[in-house]
Amino acid sequence: MATEAIVNDRKEIFGWAMYDWANSAFSTTVGTVFLGPYVASLARAAAEAAGSSTVSFLGIPIAPDSFLPYCISFSVGMQVLFLPILGAIADYSHLRKTMMRIFATIGAIATILMFLLTGSLWWLGGVLFIVANLAFGAAIVFYNAYLPDIASEEERDRVSSYGWAMGYMGGGILLALNLAFFIFSENIGVPSDLAVRINLASAGIWWLGFSFFTWNRLRSRHANHALPAGENYASIGFKQLKKTFREVKHFPETMKFLLAYFLYNDGIQTVIAVAATFAAAPLIQGGLEQDQTTLTAVILMIQFMAFFGALFWGKLAGWIGAKQSVIVSLVIWAGVVIYAYGGLKGENVTAEFFVLGIFIALVMGGSQAISRSLFAQMIPNGKEAEFFAFYEISERGTSWIGPLVFGLANQMFNNLRVGILSLIFFFIVGLIILPFVNVNKAIADAKAYDKNS
């Protein structure tokens, strides 16, 4: 029997939001703070031992600071291939919750295995990250696709913002615990490198453990759809995806928004992903020379402030409209990139970095939460996972063009400031396209498709 569809149920919404609480540990502890600098340090040590400025991975010379950005780019390239197919299978089979659970478990286990990263195994950090990030993106597709099911149209901005806020709180709490452990680790006889490895593994344990709140409260929608004779889920997935591509012409405004989002969110995700590497590097004399503790404290501050920023942006969307609130956030993001390039110098660099973090915190969750709820209004019923699969290609921590541009700019100019400045392109193009998206027409097109299908 199919579970009766209920919207705006507080218990189910809480269970749904708890998955953001659970998996945000991967974004913060692994993706934003510890993995990038740690793998880069291992790679630099390997390069120095070989008497070279680069390390070799599969015979390719790579700058140590560029290795993880390249891995991010590759992992999302894999998502481009697989997520649309997985979304089509989920929409056809109604196994959305089951598939979400499978990929969340794979991602969490890959994260736990990061405890093994030592010495010459620097490359394993990239491999495990690719697996975990691919699984992270797949599970998020099904998580996002639940938003239209659990919240009515007038509640989606609020519910989406609530989910993001819960993610920042959950990720922030674990990061606070990891920060405390890292600071005092040597006092209790734990070497700093071992402390980093324990922190990385703790993110996987947190992710897997708190996901059980979601599995217990999130309802499956619709009865499982039996396969036709001679078909399997892979073949059905390809057929469903082919049908969706033929029907994309019915949603021109949705596609226009998706293009804008793909670009500006690439910029957002890359800033978040490379922030630790950027801030930890001794850019110039008198510039940032942050130790891991100071850097983590800044990221921790961002996490807890972003909790309130996400909730505020949900209210701002109610005051000025969802699209307008996203445009405001992009202007602030462009300012952040410009200041990161030209500022952060002199004796007050640490204080400047904290101020920059405040502005990032204010817009980080809000711009993404409102974008998600806005997109949820523009897609037809029964196609949620497929459309959110394309959406997830450029979702948090899964950008591919941005990290590639940053990595290439850094390697070509040997300057991380040039790399961070190159990201302004994504915000400018987003600001050019987004104002031309007709949101009302996109919503009308989705509803018209529902009536005719």
C-alpha positions as CSV (number, residue, x, y, z in Angstrom):
1,M,0.0,0.0,0.0
2,A,1.2,3.5,-0.8
3,T,1.8,5.8,2.1
4,E,-0.7,8.6,2.2
5,A,0.9,11.9,1.1
6,I,0.9,14.4,3.9
7,V,2.3,17.9,3.6
8,N,3.5,20.3,6.3
9,D,3.8,17.5,8.8
10,R,6.2,18.9,11.5
11,K,7.6,15.5,12.5
12,E,8.3,14.5,8.9
13,I,9.8,17.9,8.1
14,F,12.1,17.5,11.2
15,G,13.1,14.0,10.0
16,W,13.8,15.4,6.5
17,A,15.9,18.3,7.9
18,M,17.9,15.9,10.1
19,Y,19.5,14.4,7.0
20,D,21.0,17.9,6.4
21,W,22.2,17.9,10.0
22,A,23.8,14.5,9.3
23,N,25.5,14.9,6.0
24,S,26.7,18.5,6.6
25,A,29.5,16.9,8.7
26,F,31.0,15.8,5.4
27,S,30.8,19.3,3.9
28,T,32.3,21.0,7.0
29,T,34.8,18.7,8.6
30,V,35.9,17.0,5.4
31,G,35.2,19.2,2.4
32,T,35.8,22.7,4.0
33,V,38.3,22.3,6.8
34,F,40.5,19.3,7.3
35,L,40.8,17.2,4.1
36,G,42.1,19.9,1.7
37,P,45.0,21.2,3.8
38,Y,45.9,17.7,5.1
39,V,46.0,16.1,1.7
40,A,47.9,19.1,0.3
41,S,50.5,18.8,3.1
42,L,50.9,15.1,2.4
43,A,51.3,15.8,-1.3
44,R,53.8,18.6,-0.7
45,A,55.9,16.2,1.5
46,A,55.8,13.6,-1.2
47,A,56.8,16.1,-3.8
48,E,59.7,17.4,-1.7
49,A,60.9,13.8,-1.1
50,A,61.0,13.3,-4.8
51,G,62.8,16.6,-5.3
52,S,60.0,18.0,-7.4
53,S,57.4,20.8,-7.2
54,T,54.7,18.5,-8.3
55,V,53.4,15.0,-7.4
56,S,52.5,12.3,-9.9
57,F,49.0,10.8,-9.9
58,L,48.4,8.2,-12.6
59,G,51.5,9.6,-14.4
60,I,50.1,13.2,-14.4
61,P,52.1,15.9,-12.8
62,I,49.9,17.9,-10.4
63,A,50.6,20.9,-8.1
64,P,49.9,19.7,-4.5
65,D,47.4,22.5,-3.8
66,S,45.5,21.7,-7.0
67,F,45.1,17.9,-6.4
68,L,41.9,18.1,-4.4
69,P,40.2,20.7,-6.6
70,Y,40.9,18.4,-9.5
71,C,39.3,15.5,-7.6
72,I,36.2,17.6,-6.9
73,S,36.0,18.4,-10.6
74,F,36.3,14.7,-11.6
75,S,33.7,13.6,-9.0
76,V,31.2,16.0,-10.4
77,G,32.0,14.9,-13.9
78,M,31.0,11.4,-12.8
79,Q,27.8,12.9,-11.3
80,V,27.0,14.4,-14.7
81,L,27.0,10.8,-16.1
82,F,25.2,9.0,-13.3
83,L,22.8,11.3,-11.3
84,P,20.3,11.9,-14.1
85,I,20.0,8.2,-14.6
86,L,19.6,7.6,-10.9
87,G,17.0,10.3,-10.7
88,A,15.0,8.8,-13.6
89,I,15.1,5.3,-11.9
90,A,13.9,6.8,-8.6
91,D,11.0,8.7,-10.2
92,Y,9.9,5.6,-12.1
93,S,10.4,3.0,-9.3
94,H,9.3,5.1,-6.4
95,L,12.4,3.8,-4.5
96,R,13.6,7.3,-3.6
97,K,14.0,6.6,0.1
98,T,15.7,3.3,-0.4
99,M,18.2,4.8,-2.9
100,M,18.8,7.7,-0.6
101,R,19.7,5.3,2.2
102,I,22.0,3.2,0.0
103,F,24.1,6.1,-1.3
104,A,24.2,7.8,2.1
105,T,25.7,4.6,3.6
106,I,28.3,4.3,0.8
107,G,29.3,8.0,1.3
108,A,29.6,7.6,5.1
109,I,31.7,4.5,4.9
110,A,34.1,6.1,2.3
111,T,34.4,9.0,4.7
112,I,35.2,6.7,7.7
113,L,37.9,5.1,5.6
114,M,39.7,8.4,5.4
115,F,41.2,7.5,8.7
116,L,43.7,5.5,6.6
117,L,45.3,8.6,5.0
118,T,49.0,8.7,5.9
119,G,52.3,9.4,4.2
120,S,52.6,8.0,0.7
121,L,48.8,7.3,0.7
122,W,48.1,11.0,0.0
123,W,46.4,10.0,-3.2
124,L,43.9,7.8,-1.4
125,G,42.4,11.0,0.0
126,G,41.4,12.0,-3.5
127,V,40.0,8.6,-4.4
128,L,37.9,8.3,-1.2
129,F,36.7,11.9,-1.6
130,I,35.6,11.1,-5.2
131,V,33.6,8.1,-4.0
132,A,32.1,9.9,-1.0
133,N,31.3,13.1,-2.9
134,L,29.6,11.1,-5.7
135,A,27.5,9.3,-3.1
136,F,26.8,12.5,-1.3
137,G,25.5,14.1,-4.5
138,A,23.3,11.0,-5.3
139,A,21.7,11.0,-1.8
140,I,21.1,14.7,-1.9
141,V,19.2,14.3,-5.2
142,F,16.6,12.2,-3.5
143,Y,16.6,14.4,-0.3
144,N,15.9,17.5,-2.3
145,A,13.2,15.7,-4.4
146,Y,11.2,15.3,-1.2
147,L,10.8,19.0,-0.7
148,P,7.7,19.3,-3.0
149,D,6.2,16.3,-1.2
150,I,6.6,17.4,2.4
151,A,5.9,21.2,2.0
152,S,3.1,23.2,0.3
153,E,4.1,25.9,-2.1
154,E,3.7,28.7,0.4
155,E,5.8,26.9,3.0
156,R,8.7,25.7,0.7
157,D,11.0,28.8,1.2
158,R,10.6,28.4,5.0
159,V,11.1,24.6,5.0
160,S,14.1,24.8,2.6
161,S,15.7,27.4,4.8
162,Y,15.0,25.3,7.9
163,G,16.8,22.4,6.3
164,W,19.8,24.4,5.4
165,A,19.9,26.0,8.9
166,M,19.8,22.5,10.5
167,G,22.7,21.5,8.3
168,Y,24.8,24.4,9.4
169,M,24.0,23.7,13.1
170,G,24.8,20.0,12.8
171,G,27.9,20.5,10.8
172,G,28.9,23.3,13.2
173,I,28.5,21.2,16.3
174,L,30.7,18.4,15.0
175,L,33.2,20.9,13.8
176,A,33.3,22.5,17.3
177,L,34.0,19.1,18.8
178,N,36.7,18.4,16.2
179,L,38.2,21.8,16.8
180,A,38.4,21.1,20.6
181,F,39.9,17.7,20.0
182,F,42.5,19.1,17.5
183,I,43.6,21.9,19.9
184,F,44.1,19.6,22.9
185,S,45.1,16.4,21.0
186,E,48.8,16.7,21.7
187,N,48.1,17.4,25.3
188,I,46.5,14.0,25.6
189,G,49.2,12.2,23.6
190,V,47.5,12.2,20.2
191,P,49.7,13.5,17.3
192,S,48.1,16.2,15.2
193,D,48.1,14.1,12.0
194,L,46.3,11.3,13.9
195,A,43.8,13.9,15.3
196,V,43.0,15.0,11.7
197,R,42.4,11.5,10.6
198,I,40.1,10.8,13.6
199,N,38.2,14.0,12.8
200,L,37.8,12.9,9.1
201,A,36.4,9.5,10.2
202,S,34.1,11.1,12.8
203,A,32.3,12.9,9.9
204,G,31.4,9.6,8.4
205,I,30.2,8.2,11.7
206,W,28.1,11.4,12.3
207,W,26.6,11.2,8.8
208,L,25.6,7.6,9.1
209,G,24.4,7.7,12.7
210,F,22.1,10.8,12.5
211,S,20.7,9.5,9.1
212,F,18.6,7.0,11.1
213,F,16.4,9.9,12.3
214,T,15.6,10.5,8.7
215,W,14.9,6.9,7.8
216,N,12.5,6.6,10.8
217,R,10.4,9.7,10.0
218,L,10.5,10.2,6.2
219,R,7.6,8.5,4.5
220,S,7.9,6.8,1.2
221,R,5.6,8.2,-1.5
222,H,3.6,5.9,-3.8
223,A,3.8,2.1,-4.1
224,N,6.9,0.5,-5.7
225,H,6.5,0.4,-9.5
226,A,6.9,-3.1,-10.9
227,L,9.2,-3.5,-13.9
228,P,7.7,-4.4,-17.3
229,A,8.7,-7.7,-18.7
230,G,12.2,-7.7,-20.2
231,E,13.2,-4.5,-18.6
232,N,15.5,-3.6,-15.8
233,Y,15.9,-0.4,-13.8
234,A,18.9,0.7,-15.9
235,S,17.0,0.4,-19.2
236,I,14.0,2.1,-17.7
237,G,16.2,4.9,-16.3
238,F,17.6,5.6,-19.8
239,K,14.1,5.5,-21.4
240,Q,12.7,7.9,-18.7
241,L,15.7,10.2,-19.1
242,K,15.3,10.2,-22.9
243,K,11.6,11.1,-22.5
244,T,12.5,14.0,-20.1
245,F,15.0,15.4,-22.6
246,R,12.3,15.4,-25.3
247,E,10.0,17.3,-22.9
248,V,12.5,19.9,-21.7
249,K,11.2,22.3,-24.4
250,H,8.0,22.7,-22.3
251,F,10.1,24.3,-19.5
252,P,12.2,27.1,-21.0
253,E,12.1,29.3,-18.0
254,T,13.1,26.4,-15.7
255,M,16.0,25.6,-17.9
256,K,17.1,29.2,-17.9
257,F,17.0,29.3,-14.1
258,L,18.9,26.0,-14.0
259,L,21.6,27.5,-16.3
260,A,22.0,30.6,-14.0
261,Y,22.1,28.4,-10.9
262,F,24.6,26.0,-12.4
263,L,27.0,29.0,-13.0
264,Y,26.6,31.1,-9.9
265,N,26.4,28.0,-7.6
266,D,29.7,26.8,-9.1
267,G,31.2,30.0,-7.8
268,I,29.6,29.6,-4.4
269,Q,30.7,26.0,-4.0
270,T,34.3,26.6,-5.2
271,V,34.7,29.5,-2.7
272,I,33.6,27.2,0.1
273,A,35.6,24.2,-1.1
274,V,38.9,26.1,-1.6
275,A,38.6,28.5,1.4
276,A,40.7,26.4,3.7
277,T,43.5,25.9,1.1
278,F,43.4,29.6,0.2
279,A,43.4,30.9,3.8
280,A,46.1,28.4,5.1
281,A,48.6,29.3,2.4
282,P,51.2,32.0,3.1
283,L,50.1,34.2,0.2
284,I,52.5,37.1,0.6
285,Q,54.7,38.4,3.4
286,G,52.4,39.8,6.0
287,G,49.5,38.0,4.4
288,L,47.5,35.0,5.8
289,E,49.7,32.6,7.7
290,Q,46.9,30.9,9.6
291,D,47.4,27.8,11.6
292,Q,44.8,25.1,11.4
293,T,43.3,26.1,14.7
294,T,42.7,29.7,13.6
295,L,41.3,28.7,10.3
296,T,39.0,26.1,11.8
297,A,37.7,28.8,14.3
298,V,36.8,31.1,11.4
299,I,35.0,28.2,9.6
300,L,33.2,27.3,12.8
301,M,32.1,30.9,13.2
302,I,30.7,30.8,9.7
303,Q,28.8,27.6,10.4
304,F,26.9,29.0,13.4
305,M,26.3,32.4,11.8
306,A,25.1,30.7,8.7
307,F,22.3,29.0,10.8
308,F,20.8,32.4,11.4
309,G,21.6,33.6,7.9
310,A,19.7,30.8,6.3
311,L,16.6,31.5,8.5
312,F,16.9,35.2,7.8
313,W,17.0,34.6,4.0
314,G,13.8,32.6,4.3
315,K,12.2,35.7,5.7
316,L,13.8,38.0,3.2
317,A,12.3,35.9,0.4
318,G,8.9,36.5,1.9
319,W,9.5,40.2,2.0
320,I,11.0,40.9,-1.4
321,G,10.5,37.7,-3.3
322,A,12.7,34.6,-3.8
323,K,14.4,35.6,-7.0
324,Q,15.2,39.1,-5.8
325,S,16.7,37.7,-2.6
326,V,19.0,35.5,-4.6
327,I,20.1,38.4,-6.7
328,V,21.0,40.4,-3.5
329,S,23.1,37.4,-2.3
330,L,25.0,37.2,-5.6
331,V,26.0,40.9,-5.3
332,I,27.4,40.1,-1.9
333,W,29.2,37.0,-3.2
334,A,30.9,39.1,-5.9
335,G,32.1,41.6,-3.3
336,V,33.5,38.7,-1.2
337,V,35.6,37.5,-4.1
338,I,36.9,40.9,-5.0
339,Y,37.9,41.6,-1.4
340,A,39.6,38.2,-1.0
341,Y,41.7,39.1,-4.0
342,G,42.7,42.7,-3.1
343,G,42.4,42.6,0.7
344,L,43.6,40.3,3.5
345,K,47.0,42.0,3.9
346,G,48.9,43.6,6.7
347,E,48.8,43.2,10.5
348,N,45.0,42.9,10.8
349,V,44.7,40.1,8.3
350,T,43.1,37.7,10.8
351,A,40.5,40.2,11.8
352,E,39.8,40.9,8.1
353,F,39.4,37.2,7.5
354,F,36.8,37.0,10.3
355,V,34.8,40.0,8.8
356,L,34.9,38.3,5.4
357,G,33.6,35.2,7.0
358,I,30.7,37.1,8.5
359,F,29.6,38.2,5.0
360,I,30.0,34.7,3.7
361,A,27.9,33.3,6.5
362,L,25.1,35.7,5.9
363,V,24.6,34.7,2.2
364,M,26.0,31.1,2.1
365,G,22.9,29.2,3.2
366,G,20.3,31.7,2.2
367,S,21.3,31.9,-1.5
368,Q,21.2,28.1,-1.7
369,A,18.1,27.5,0.3
370,I,16.0,29.9,-1.6
371,S,17.4,28.7,-4.9
372,R,16.3,25.2,-4.0
373,S,12.8,26.2,-3.0
374,L,12.4,28.4,-6.1
375,F,13.5,25.5,-8.3
376,A,11.0,23.2,-6.6
377,Q,8.2,25.4,-7.7
378,M,9.3,25.1,-11.4
379,I,9.3,21.3,-11.9
380,P,6.4,19.0,-12.7
381,N,5.0,16.4,-10.4
382,G,6.6,12.9,-10.9
383,K,9.8,14.4,-12.3
384,E,11.3,15.7,-9.0
385,A,14.3,13.4,-8.7
386,E,15.2,13.7,-12.4
387,F,15.1,17.5,-12.3
388,F,16.9,17.7,-9.0
389,A,19.6,15.4,-10.4
390,F,20.5,18.1,-12.9
391,Y,20.2,20.6,-10.1
392,E,22.6,18.6,-7.9
393,I,25.3,18.6,-10.5
394,S,26.2,22.1,-9.3
395,E,25.0,21.8,-5.7
396,R,27.2,22.3,-2.6
397,G,30.6,20.8,-2.7
398,T,29.9,19.2,-6.2
399,S,31.0,22.0,-8.6
400,W,33.2,21.0,-11.4
401,I,33.9,24.0,-13.6
402,G,34.8,26.3,-10.7
403,P,37.4,24.0,-9.0
404,L,38.9,23.3,-12.5
405,V,39.2,27.1,-13.2
406,F,40.6,27.7,-9.8
407,G,43.1,24.9,-10.0
408,L,44.3,25.9,-13.5
409,A,44.6,29.6,-12.6
410,N,46.6,28.7,-9.5
411,Q,48.9,26.4,-11.4
412,M,49.4,28.7,-14.4
413,F,50.1,31.9,-12.3
414,N,51.4,30.2,-9.2
415,N,49.1,32.6,-7.2
416,L,46.1,31.6,-5.2
417,R,44.8,35.2,-5.3
418,V,44.4,35.0,-9.1
419,G,42.7,31.7,-8.6
420,I,40.1,33.1,-6.2
421,L,39.6,36.2,-8.4
422,S,38.8,34.0,-11.5
423,L,35.7,32.9,-9.7
424,I,34.0,36.3,-10.0
425,F,33.0,35.2,-13.6
426,F,30.4,32.8,-12.2
427,F,28.7,35.4,-10.1
428,I,28.7,38.0,-12.8
429,V,27.2,35.6,-15.4
430,G,24.6,34.5,-12.8
431,L,23.6,38.1,-12.2
432,I,23.2,38.6,-16.0
433,I,21.0,35.6,-16.6
434,L,18.8,35.4,-13.4
435,P,16.9,38.7,-13.8
436,F,15.6,37.4,-17.1
437,V,14.0,34.2,-15.6
438,N,10.2,34.5,-15.6
439,V,9.4,32.7,-12.4
440,N,5.6,32.9,-12.8
441,K,5.7,31.4,-16.3
442,A,8.0,28.6,-15.1
443,I,5.5,27.7,-12.4
444,A,2.6,27.9,-14.9
445,D,4.5,25.7,-17.4
446,A,5.0,23.0,-14.7
447,K,1.3,23.0,-13.7
448,A,0.2,22.9,-17.3
449,Y,2.4,19.8,-17.8
450,D,0.8,18.2,-14.8
451,K,-2.7,18.7,-16.2
452,N,-1.8,17.4,-19.7
453,S,0.3,14.4,-18.5
